[in-house]
Amino acid sequence: MQKRIERAVGTTLLAGTLWTLVGGCEPSARELKNRQEFEALLTAVSLKNKSELEKDARRIDARHASGELSNAGYQDLQQIIAQAREGHWSEAETQAYAFRERRPYFK
């Protein structure tokens, strides 16, 4: 009987831990907004649209200035923006897709 109780308690604790871990995997509102801004940037780069690129760059600058975008995320996006501004659209696009694969959601 004691073994059954211990097993039930252990199973309940394991289930609770897994539920907490899985529930903690959802991206935050901040990460979702950063992803949205990144997708806009990727679209501008894919379309080679300088006007949209500059609009996206300003929004990314504003998110960084407000603390919504971390220094690391900002630096990664700035590299993509710099490539595009230099006219290296294909390289910027390749870099952007690699970034999206590596960091689907980011702060």
N, C-alpha and C positions, 0 to 999 in steps of 0.2 A: 504494500500500500504506500509506504514511504517513497519507494522508487517511482511510482506513478505520479505522486504529487510533485516530486523533484523534476521529473520529465515534463510535466505540464507547466510548471513554473519556468523551466528553462525554455520551453517552446514559446511561451508567452513573452518572455524577455527577448528572445531572438526575433520574434515577429514584430515586437514594438521597436526594436533597434532598426530592423530593416525598413519599417514604415517611416521612421524618422529620417533615415538616410535617403530613401527614395523621395520623400516629400521635400527634402532639402536640395534636390537636384534641379528644381524649377528655377529658371532664370528670374532675376528680380526685374522690377519695372525699369530700373536704371539700365540693366543689361539689355533689356528688350529695346529701349529707346536708342542705346548705342548701336545695337544691331540694325535698327531701322535707318539710322544715319549712315552707317557703313553701306547698307544696301543701296541707298541713294547715291553714295559716292561710287560704288561699283557700277551702277547704271550709267552715270556720267562718263566714267572711264570707258566702259564698253562701247558707248555711243560716240566717244571722242568729242564730247560736248564741253567746250571751254567755259561757257556761261554757267552751266549747271555745276561744273567742277568748282568754280569759284563760290557759288552759293553754298554748296556742300562744305567747302573748306571753311567758310565763315561760321556755319552752324557747328562744325566740329570744334573750331576755335572757341566758340561760346560755351559749348559743353565742357571743354577742358577748363576754361576760365572759371566756370561755376562749380567745378569740382565733380561734375557728373561723369567725366571721362578721366581715367587715371593717366599719369605721365607715360606709363608703358604703352597703353592703348593709343594715346595721342601720338607718340613717336612713331609707332607702326603705321598709323594712318597718314602721318606727315610724309613718310617715305613714299607711300603710294602717290600722294598728291604731288610731291616734288617730281617724281618720274613723269607723271602726266603733264605737268606744267612745262617740262622740258621737251615735250612732244614724243616721249617714249611710251606711247599708249599701250602697246602690246606688253611691254615689260611691266607697266603699272597694272594692267589687267591680270597678268600672270601672278604678280605679287599679291594682288587683292584676293584672287581665288585661293592662293596658298594660305593667306591670312585667315580667310573664312573657314577653310578646312581645319586649320590649326586651332582657331579660337572662335567657335560659333557664337558664343556669348562672352562679353568681356566688360570689364569696368573701366 
